[in-house]
Amino acid sequence: MDQQRKHTILMVSDFFYPNFGGVESHIYYLSQCLLKLGHKVVVMTHSYGKRTGVRYVTNGLKVYYVPWRAFLMQNTLPTFYLTLPIIRTILIRERISIVHGHQAFSTLCHEALMHARTMGYKVVFTDHSLYGFADVGSIHMNKVLQFTLADISQAICVSHTSKENTVLRSGITPDRVFVVPNAVDTAMFTPSTCRLSCDEIVIVVISRLVYRKGADLLVEVIPEVCHLFSNVRFIVGGDGPKRVRLEEMREKHSLQDRVEMLGAVPHARVRSVLISGHIFLNSSLTEAFCIAILEAASCGLLTVSTRVGGVPEVLPDDMVVLSEPDPGDMVHAIRKAIVMLPSIDPYAMHQRMKKLYSWHDVAKRTEIVYDRALQSSDENLLRRLPRYLKCGSWAGKMFCLVMIVNFLLWCLLDLWQPVESIEEVPDLVFIRNEHEDVVHDSI
């Protein structure tokens, strides 16, 4: 690769391993593929339990677990300016050229992008979720997103529906938003070597048992399906506040022998759960892009899903049965899927998924976004402030004040700890041979 095209990227989000989820998987797999393309990638997240400081994961991916504790739903407490010193130090020490933030409700992401723009770095933001416009939480979240994206270099959304949602919520111009879908590790999610008999049909659900994921729909759908089909059994993996409702449903309808509750399923065990079933059921009420559907399809399962958000964009029509988020319509979709089962070839479906989705393709498309971001013009604070003023009559003035204070604090930090006094970190090059991994310093 041309030396000029190599980037040094800082991935920032409150959501990363050892926590598991779609955002965590996206950051990890994207980082691994970018490393293979010759870029340097560093991840920054908050501490998880005793995991704090600098860690190295697969292929030498460097992770900064900064000493900030999770405050709510794995998010750190908003501090505005307290993260500036440590983010500035990381940016300088690692010689970062692009800061890439992930997830709209990640506090650390918003603060890192704000500080990076103050320091003149190019920034990219990826939105992984859909939000509404009417409830109080969404209104406040949308205003925060408008503040962050007012001065963004480029943005990425995981589906076309997500792009429309982000443009409407933030006011960013559509030409600065790219659509780069998620992908799946098809080498990890493979079909069972033995094809399952259709004498007993197993429907698998793996999801966080929360309202947004449609856990309340499952409470109504499962008893009806079990009543209509005596040969259907459910396996439910996942945990959350709605698990109690599902267990109450199982007791009420005496379905203990037909509904198996697994609780939280580690990501390493997801494939073993998926290949024990014929149909994967997704009941989400909102979804920008569902990686779980890709994992199920890669394992050869026929998918039944609610027609919400970006889900209709994920799979071809012959690999998924869509329904409205209504119990009656979902039961009808499951009935249709059961009829289709004999014609489903898990191995052929897996081969199609290998061609449709690849993390290497995602990395190459993201690389184009980085190139575009670096081509954007450098502007000082006075030229950037008018963008914040457009965020609202009162909010715009407040956002300008926040950025001015942040700029002044950055100037004070430059006086107190000059850039020259911060030692740059030598890159570690991991060379793999037959017997062991050898680590070399590259200075």
C-alpha positions as CSV (number, residue, x, y, z in Angstrom):
1,M,0.0,0.0,0.0
2,D,1.2,3.5,-0.8
3,Q,2.7,5.0,2.4
4,Q,0.6,8.2,2.0
5,R,-2.6,6.2,2.2
6,K,-1.8,4.6,5.5
7,H,-3.8,5.9,8.4
8,T,-3.4,5.9,12.1
9,I,-7.0,5.5,13.5
10,L,-8.3,5.9,17.0
11,M,-11.6,4.0,17.5
12,V,-13.6,5.5,20.4
13,S,-16.7,4.1,22.1
14,D,-18.0,3.2,25.5
15,F,-18.9,-0.2,24.0
16,F,-16.1,-2.7,23.5
17,Y,-14.9,-6.1,24.7
18,P,-15.2,-7.7,27.3
19,N,-18.8,-6.4,26.8
20,F,-20.6,-8.1,23.9
21,G,-22.9,-6.6,21.3
22,G,-23.2,-5.4,17.8
23,V,-21.2,-2.3,18.2
24,E,-18.4,-4.2,20.1
25,S,-18.2,-6.8,17.3
26,H,-18.2,-4.1,14.6
27,I,-15.3,-2.2,16.2
28,Y,-13.3,-5.3,16.7
29,Y,-13.7,-6.9,13.3
30,L,-13.3,-3.6,11.5
31,S,-10.1,-2.9,13.4
32,Q,-8.7,-6.3,12.6
33,C,-9.3,-5.9,8.9
34,L,-7.9,-2.4,8.9
35,L,-4.7,-3.7,10.5
36,K,-4.4,-6.3,7.7
37,L,-4.7,-3.5,5.2
38,G,-1.6,-1.9,6.7
39,H,-3.2,0.8,8.9
40,K,-2.4,1.4,12.5
41,V,-5.5,1.1,14.8
42,V,-5.9,2.0,18.4
43,V,-9.1,1.5,20.5
44,M,-10.1,3.7,23.4
45,T,-12.9,2.7,25.8
46,H,-13.7,3.0,29.5
47,S,-12.5,0.5,32.1
48,Y,-14.4,-2.7,32.7
49,G,-14.0,-3.9,36.3
50,K,-10.3,-4.5,36.9
51,R,-9.5,-4.2,33.2
52,T,-7.9,-0.8,33.0
53,G,-4.8,0.6,31.4
54,V,-3.3,-0.6,28.1
55,R,-4.0,-4.0,26.7
56,Y,-3.2,-5.8,23.5
57,V,-5.6,-8.2,21.8
58,T,-5.5,-10.3,18.7
59,N,-2.9,-9.2,16.0
60,G,-1.5,-6.5,18.3
61,L,-4.7,-4.4,18.4
62,K,-3.9,-1.9,21.2
63,V,-6.7,-0.9,23.6
64,Y,-6.7,1.9,26.0
65,Y,-9.1,1.2,28.9
66,V,-9.2,4.7,30.4
67,P,-9.9,4.9,34.2
68,W,-13.6,6.0,33.8
69,R,-16.3,3.8,35.3
70,A,-19.6,3.0,33.6
71,F,-22.4,5.2,34.9
72,L,-25.5,4.0,33.1
73,M,-26.0,1.3,30.5
74,Q,-22.2,0.9,30.0
75,N,-22.0,4.7,29.4
76,T,-19.6,6.9,31.3
77,L,-20.8,10.0,33.1
78,P,-20.7,13.1,30.8
79,T,-17.9,15.4,31.9
80,F,-17.4,17.6,28.8
81,Y,-13.8,18.7,29.6
82,L,-12.4,16.2,32.1
83,T,-11.5,13.7,29.3
84,L,-9.5,16.3,27.3
85,P,-6.1,15.7,29.0
86,I,-6.1,11.9,28.5
87,I,-7.5,12.1,25.0
88,R,-5.0,14.7,24.0
89,T,-2.2,12.6,25.3
90,I,-3.3,9.5,23.4
91,L,-3.8,11.4,20.2
92,I,-0.2,12.8,20.4
93,R,1.5,9.7,21.7
94,E,0.0,7.4,19.1
95,R,0.4,10.0,16.2
96,I,-3.3,9.7,15.4
97,S,-4.5,11.0,12.0
98,I,-8.2,10.1,12.2
99,V,-10.6,9.8,15.2
100,H,-13.5,7.4,14.5
101,G,-16.3,7.5,17.1
102,H,-19.0,4.8,17.3
103,Q,-22.6,4.9,18.6
104,A,-24.8,8.0,19.2
105,F,-25.4,7.3,22.9
106,S,-21.8,6.8,23.8
107,T,-20.7,9.6,26.0
108,L,-17.0,8.9,25.5
109,C,-17.5,9.0,21.7
110,H,-19.1,12.5,21.7
111,E,-16.4,13.9,24.0
112,A,-13.6,12.4,22.0
113,L,-14.9,13.8,18.7
114,M,-15.4,17.2,20.3
115,H,-11.8,17.3,21.7
116,A,-10.4,16.0,18.4
117,R,-12.1,18.7,16.3
118,T,-10.8,21.3,18.8
119,M,-7.3,20.0,18.2
120,G,-7.7,20.0,14.4
121,Y,-8.0,16.3,13.8
122,K,-10.2,14.8,11.1
123,V,-13.1,12.8,12.6
124,V,-15.5,10.2,11.4
125,F,-18.7,9.1,13.2
126,T,-20.6,5.8,12.8
127,D,-24.3,5.6,13.9
128,H,-25.4,2.1,14.7
129,S,-29.0,2.8,16.0
130,L,-32.3,4.4,15.1
131,Y,-34.0,7.0,17.2
132,G,-37.4,8.5,17.3
133,F,-38.4,12.2,17.4
134,A,-41.2,12.5,19.9
135,D,-40.2,11.2,23.3
136,V,-38.1,13.2,25.7
137,G,-35.0,10.9,25.6
138,S,-34.9,11.0,21.8
139,I,-35.3,14.8,21.6
140,H,-32.3,15.3,23.9
141,M,-30.2,12.6,22.2
142,N,-30.9,14.2,18.8
143,K,-29.8,17.6,20.0
144,V,-26.5,16.0,21.3
145,L,-26.1,14.3,17.9
146,Q,-26.7,17.6,16.1
147,F,-24.0,19.2,18.2
148,T,-21.5,16.4,17.4
149,L,-22.2,16.2,13.7
150,A,-22.3,19.9,13.2
151,D,-18.5,19.9,12.6
152,I,-17.9,16.3,11.6
153,S,-15.6,15.4,8.6
154,Q,-17.7,12.3,7.4
155,A,-20.4,10.1,8.9
156,I,-21.2,6.4,8.3
157,C,-24.5,4.6,8.7
158,V,-25.1,0.9,8.6
159,S,-28.1,1.0,6.4
160,H,-30.0,3.4,4.1
161,T,-32.8,3.6,6.6
162,S,-30.3,4.5,9.3
163,K,-28.8,7.2,7.0
164,E,-32.3,8.8,6.5
165,N,-32.8,8.7,10.3
166,T,-29.4,10.3,11.0
167,V,-29.8,13.0,8.4
168,L,-33.2,14.0,9.8
169,R,-32.1,13.9,13.4
170,S,-28.8,15.8,13.0
171,G,-29.3,18.1,10.0
172,I,-26.1,16.9,8.5
173,T,-26.0,17.1,4.7
174,P,-26.6,13.7,3.0
175,D,-23.5,14.0,0.8
176,R,-21.3,13.6,3.9
177,V,-23.0,10.4,5.0
178,F,-21.9,7.1,3.7
179,V,-23.7,3.7,4.0
180,V,-21.4,0.9,5.0
181,P,-23.3,-2.2,6.3
182,N,-22.2,-4.5,9.0
183,A,-20.8,-8.0,8.2
184,V,-20.4,-11.4,9.7
185,D,-17.5,-13.7,10.4
186,T,-18.5,-16.6,8.2
187,A,-15.5,-18.6,9.2
188,M,-16.9,-18.6,12.8
189,F,-20.6,-19.0,12.0
190,T,-20.8,-22.2,9.9
191,P,-23.8,-24.6,9.5
192,S,-24.0,-27.9,11.4
193,T,-22.2,-30.8,9.6
194,C,-25.4,-32.9,10.1
195,R,-28.7,-31.6,8.7
196,L,-31.4,-31.5,11.4
197,S,-34.6,-33.5,11.0
198,C,-37.8,-31.5,10.5
199,D,-39.8,-33.9,12.7
200,E,-39.2,-31.5,15.6
201,I,-38.8,-27.8,14.6
202,V,-36.6,-25.7,16.8
203,I,-37.0,-21.9,16.8
204,V,-34.1,-20.0,18.2
205,V,-34.2,-16.5,19.8
206,I,-30.9,-14.8,20.9
207,S,-31.5,-11.3,22.0
208,R,-31.3,-8.9,24.9
209,L,-34.7,-9.3,26.6
210,V,-35.7,-5.7,26.7
211,Y,-38.6,-3.7,25.3
212,R,-36.7,-2.4,22.3
213,K,-35.9,-6.0,21.2
214,G,-39.6,-7.0,21.2
215,A,-39.5,-9.2,24.3
216,D,-43.2,-8.4,24.9
217,L,-44.1,-9.7,21.5
218,L,-42.4,-13.0,22.3
219,V,-44.6,-13.3,25.3
220,E,-47.7,-13.3,23.0
221,V,-46.2,-15.2,20.0
222,I,-44.6,-18.2,21.7
223,P,-47.8,-19.6,23.3
224,E,-49.8,-19.2,20.1
225,V,-47.2,-21.0,18.0
226,C,-46.9,-23.8,20.5
227,H,-50.7,-24.2,20.4
228,L,-50.8,-24.3,16.6
229,F,-47.8,-26.6,16.1
230,S,-47.2,-29.5,18.5
231,N,-43.8,-30.3,17.0
232,V,-42.3,-26.8,17.6
233,R,-39.9,-26.0,20.4
234,F,-38.3,-22.7,21.4
235,I,-34.7,-22.0,22.6
236,V,-34.4,-18.5,24.1
237,G,-30.9,-17.1,24.8
238,G,-30.4,-13.7,26.4
239,D,-31.0,-11.8,29.6
240,G,-32.7,-8.6,30.6
241,P,-35.5,-7.0,32.6
242,K,-38.2,-8.8,30.4
243,R,-36.9,-12.3,31.2
244,V,-39.3,-12.4,34.1
245,R,-42.3,-12.0,31.8
246,L,-41.1,-14.8,29.5
247,E,-40.6,-17.1,32.5
248,E,-44.1,-16.2,33.8
249,M,-45.5,-17.0,30.3
250,R,-43.8,-20.3,30.4
251,E,-45.3,-21.2,33.8
252,K,-48.8,-19.9,32.9
253,H,-49.1,-22.0,29.7
254,S,-47.1,-25.0,31.1
255,L,-44.5,-24.8,28.4
256,Q,-41.5,-25.8,30.5
257,D,-40.7,-28.7,28.2
258,R,-41.1,-26.6,25.0
259,V,-39.5,-23.3,25.9
260,E,-35.8,-23.5,27.0
261,M,-34.4,-20.4,28.7
262,L,-30.6,-20.3,28.4
263,G,-30.0,-16.9,30.0
264,A,-27.0,-14.8,28.8
265,V,-25.1,-16.6,26.0
266,P,-21.4,-15.9,25.6
267,H,-20.5,-14.9,22.1
268,A,-18.3,-18.0,21.7
269,R,-21.3,-20.2,22.3
270,V,-23.7,-18.4,20.0
271,R,-23.0,-20.7,17.0
272,S,-23.6,-23.8,19.1
273,V,-27.0,-22.5,20.0
274,L,-27.9,-21.4,16.5
275,I,-27.0,-24.7,14.8
276,S,-29.4,-26.5,17.2
277,G,-32.4,-24.8,15.5
278,H,-34.1,-24.5,12.1
279,I,-35.6,-21.0,12.4
280,F,-34.2,-17.8,13.9
281,L,-36.7,-15.4,15.3
282,N,-36.0,-11.6,15.6
283,S,-38.8,-9.5,17.2
284,S,-37.1,-6.1,17.4
285,L,-39.2,-3.0,17.4
286,T,-36.4,-0.9,16.0
287,E,-33.2,-1.9,14.4
288,A,-30.7,-0.1,12.2
289,F,-29.0,-3.3,11.1
290,C,-29.2,-6.6,12.9
291,I,-25.9,-8.6,13.0
292,A,-27.7,-11.4,14.7
293,I,-29.7,-12.1,11.5
294,L,-26.4,-12.4,9.6
295,E,-25.0,-14.8,12.1
296,A,-28.1,-17.0,11.9
297,A,-28.2,-16.9,8.1
298,S,-24.5,-17.8,8.0
299,C,-25.3,-20.8,10.2
300,G,-28.0,-21.9,7.7
301,L,-31.1,-20.8,9.6
302,L,-34.2,-19.4,7.9
303,T,-35.0,-16.1,9.6
304,V,-38.3,-14.7,10.7
305,S,-38.1,-11.0,11.6
306,T,-40.2,-7.9,12.1
307,R,-40.1,-5.4,9.2
308,V,-38.6,-2.5,11.1
309,G,-35.7,-0.1,10.4
310,G,-33.0,-1.4,8.2
311,V,-33.9,-5.1,8.6
312,P,-35.5,-5.4,5.1
313,E,-32.1,-4.4,3.6
314,V,-30.2,-7.2,5.3
315,L,-31.1,-10.4,3.5
316,P,-32.6,-11.5,0.2
317,D,-36.3,-12.3,0.2
318,D,-35.8,-16.1,0.0
319,M,-33.7,-16.1,3.1
320,V,-36.0,-14.2,5.4
321,V,-39.7,-14.0,6.2
322,L,-40.8,-10.5,7.3
323,S,-43.8,-9.5,9.3
324,E,-45.2,-6.4,11.0
325,P,-44.4,-6.1,14.7
326,D,-47.8,-7.6,15.6
327,P,-48.3,-10.9,17.3
328,G,-50.8,-12.2,14.7
329,D,-48.7,-11.3,11.8
330,M,-45.6,-12.8,13.4
331,V,-47.4,-16.1,14.0
332,H,-48.5,-16.1,10.3
333,A,-44.8,-15.4,9.3
334,I,-43.6,-18.4,11.4
335,R,-46.3,-20.6,9.8
336,K,-44.9,-19.6,6.4
337,A,-41.3,-20.2,7.4
338,I,-42.2,-23.7,8.6
339,V,-43.7,-24.5,5.2
340,M,-40.5,-23.2,3.5
341,L,-38.1,-25.3,5.7
342,P,-37.8,-28.4,3.5
343,S,-36.5,-26.3,0.6
344,I,-33.8,-24.6,2.7
345,D,-30.2,-25.7,2.1
346,P,-28.1,-24.5,5.1
347,Y,-24.8,-25.0,3.2
348,A,-25.9,-23.1,0.1
349,M,-27.2,-20.3,2.4
350,H,-23.8,-20.1,4.1
351,Q,-22.0,-19.9,0.8
352,R,-24.2,-17.0,-0.3
353,M,-23.5,-15.2,3.0
354,K,-19.8,-15.5,2.3
355,K,-20.3,-13.6,-1.0
356,L,-22.8,-11.1,0.4
357,Y,-21.0,-10.0,3.6
358,S,-17.3,-9.6,4.4
359,W,-15.5,-7.6,7.0
360,H,-12.7,-7.1,4.5
361,D,-15.1,-5.4,2.2
362,V,-16.4,-3.2,5.1
363,A,-12.8,-2.2,5.9
364,K,-12.1,-1.2,2.3
365,R,-15.2,0.9,2.1
366,T,-14.4,2.5,5.4
367,E,-10.9,3.2,4.1
368,I,-12.5,5.3,1.3
369,V,-14.4,7.3,3.9
370,Y,-11.1,8.0,5.8
371,D,-9.5,9.2,2.5
372,R,-12.4,11.5,1.9
373,A,-12.2,12.9,5.5
374,L,-8.5,13.7,5.1
375,Q,-9.2,15.6,2.0
376,S,-11.5,18.0,3.9
377,S,-10.1,21.5,4.5
378,D,-8.5,22.6,7.7
379,E,-10.4,25.4,9.4
380,N,-9.8,27.4,12.6
381,L,-12.3,27.9,15.4
382,L,-13.8,31.1,14.1
383,R,-14.8,29.5,10.8
384,R,-16.3,26.5,12.6
385,L,-18.4,28.3,15.1
386,P,-21.1,29.4,12.7
387,R,-22.0,25.7,12.2
388,Y,-22.8,25.4,15.8
389,L,-25.0,28.5,15.7
390,K,-27.2,26.8,13.2
391,C,-28.1,24.2,15.9
392,G,-30.8,26.4,17.4
393,S,-31.4,29.9,18.8
394,W,-30.4,28.9,22.3
395,A,-28.7,25.6,21.8
396,G,-26.5,27.1,19.1
397,K,-25.1,29.8,21.4
398,M,-24.6,27.2,24.2
399,F,-22.7,24.9,21.8
400,C,-20.5,27.8,20.7
401,L,-19.7,28.5,24.4
402,V,-18.8,24.9,25.0
403,M,-16.4,24.8,22.1
404,I,-14.8,28.2,23.0
405,V,-14.1,27.0,26.6
406,N,-12.8,23.7,25.2
407,F,-10.4,25.6,22.9
408,L,-9.2,27.7,25.8
409,L,-8.6,24.6,27.9
410,W,-6.7,23.0,25.1
411,C,-4.5,26.1,24.8
412,L,-3.8,26.0,28.6
413,L,-2.9,22.3,28.3
414,D,-0.4,23.2,25.5
415,L,1.3,25.7,27.8
416,W,1.3,23.4,30.8
417,Q,2.3,20.3,28.9
418,P,3.9,21.2,25.5
419,V,3.6,18.6,22.7
420,E,7.4,18.2,22.7
421,S,7.3,16.9,26.3
422,I,4.9,14.0,25.4
423,E,6.8,11.0,24.2
424,E,5.6,9.3,21.1
425,V,4.9,5.5,21.4
426,P,7.0,3.2,19.2
427,D,4.8,1.0,17.0
428,L,4.8,-2.7,17.8
429,V,5.1,-5.0,14.8
430,F,3.8,-8.5,15.4
431,I,5.6,-11.1,13.2
432,R,4.0,-14.5,13.2
433,N,6.0,-17.6,12.4
434,E,5.3,-21.3,12.8
435,H,6.2,-21.5,16.4
436,E,5.6,-18.2,18.2
437,D,4.7,-14.5,17.9
438,V,7.7,-12.2,17.9
439,V,7.2,-8.6,18.9
440,H,9.5,-6.0,17.4
441,D,9.8,-2.3,18.1
442,S,9.4,0.0,15.1
443,I,10.9,3.4,15.8
